[in-house]
Amino acid sequence: MTDTPDRNRRKSRVGVVVSDGADKTIAVEIQLSRAHPKYGKVVRKNRKLQAHDEANDARVGDTVRIVETRPLSKTKRWRLDEVLERAR
């Protein structure tokens, strides 16, 4: 048995903040890319996730890491982990 079972690991995603208008909430766009199951061509999709930002730290254009958490509202299931790169 391992020290950290799979059920205790939280998913994390890296994306760009596209909106910070709401209080303590940011919208983060992540890019998903995977090979098509039959044809093998790489298919890219964008997904926008709502994340909790307790300190209102992130701004539009920042690259951030978000982690999965318990449901915080109807649409928020992620929270801000850290700001990786600030927008210029």
Residue pairs with C-beta under 8 A, 6 or more apart in sequence:
10 67
10 68
10 69
11 67
11 68
12 65
12 66
12 67
12 68
12 81
13 28
13 30
13 49
13 65
13 66
13 78
14 30
14 63
14 64
14 65
14 66
14 84
15 28
15 29
15 30
15 31
15 49
15 63
15 64
15 66
16 28
16 29
16 61
16 62
16 63
16 64
17 26
17 27
17 28
17 58
17 59
17 60
17 61
17 62
17 63
17 64
17 87
18 27
18 28
18 29
18 48
18 60
19 26
19 27
19 60
20 26
20 27
20 53
20 56
20 58
20 59
20 60
23 56
24 52
24 53
24 54
24 56
25 50
25 51
25 52
25 53
25 76
26 50
26 51
26 53
26 58
26 64
26 80
27 48
27 49
27 50
27 51
28 48
28 49
28 50
28 51
28 64
28 66
28 78
29 46
29 47
29 48
29 49
30 46
30 47
30 48
30 49
31 44
31 45
31 46
31 47
32 44
32 45
32 46
32 47
33 42
33 43
33 44
33 45
34 42
34 43
35 41
35 42
35 43
36 42
36 43
49 66
49 77
49 78
50 73
50 75
50 76
50 77
50 78
51 64
51 66
51 76
51 78
51 79
51 80
52 69
52 72
52 76
52 78
52 79
52 80
53 79
53 80
54 79
54 80
57 80
57 83
58 64
58 80
58 83
59 86
59 87
60 87
61 87
61 88
62 83
62 84
62 85
62 86
62 87
63 83
63 84
63 85
64 80
64 81
64 82
64 83
64 84
65 80
65 81
65 82
65 84
66 78
66 79
66 80
66 81
67 78
67 79
67 81
68 77
68 78
69 77
69 78
69 79
70 77
71 77
72 79
